[in-house]
Amino acid sequence: MIEFHDEDARDSRAVYRAVSSAFGRSAEAELIEALRKAADSIISLVADEDGEIVGHVLLSRMNAPFPALALAPVSVIPTRQRRGIGSTLIKLAVNRARNGGWAAIFVLGDPNYYQRFGFEREAAAGFTSPYAGPHFMTLKLSQSLSASTGELGHPRAFAALD
């Protein structure tokens, strides 16, 4: 049985292993470590299957014209992919952000995947970001945002990710 809960300090090594396994490299796991160290990690959830961390999602603080978060990375170990774990992690993180008073979440990813959660390319098009482009999207968590244009800043740790 899979349980979803907030990541705690005891989970950090297992999260590192799970994220590295999911991506086939350690860069995304290093990103998570750097976001934690910089205190930019806001929402960090894990999927725990019988004591093994099999999935993880992280939302980090962004600089934006309104309270905004970046969704990245979302990870599920290869043997557990395509079973809804990543989707559940994203939905739980979105609900947590909405209940926490955040206005929007930005993501860089496959539109075919993220649009099912309500992310829209058009809503992100007016914002300046190093990640702007056809895979950059936003999810509005409130009825309307206080701005539809402006400059966005991801935490510095993202600059080290290749």
Secondary structure, 3 states (H helix, E strand, C coil): CEEEEECCHHHHHHHHHHHHHHHCCCHHHHHHHHHHHCCCEEEEEEEEECCEEEEEEEEEECECCCCEEEEEEEEECHHHCCCCHHHHHHHHHHHHHHHCCCCEEEEECCHHHHHHHCCEHHHHCCEECCCCCCCEEEEECCCCCCCCCEECECCHHHHHCC
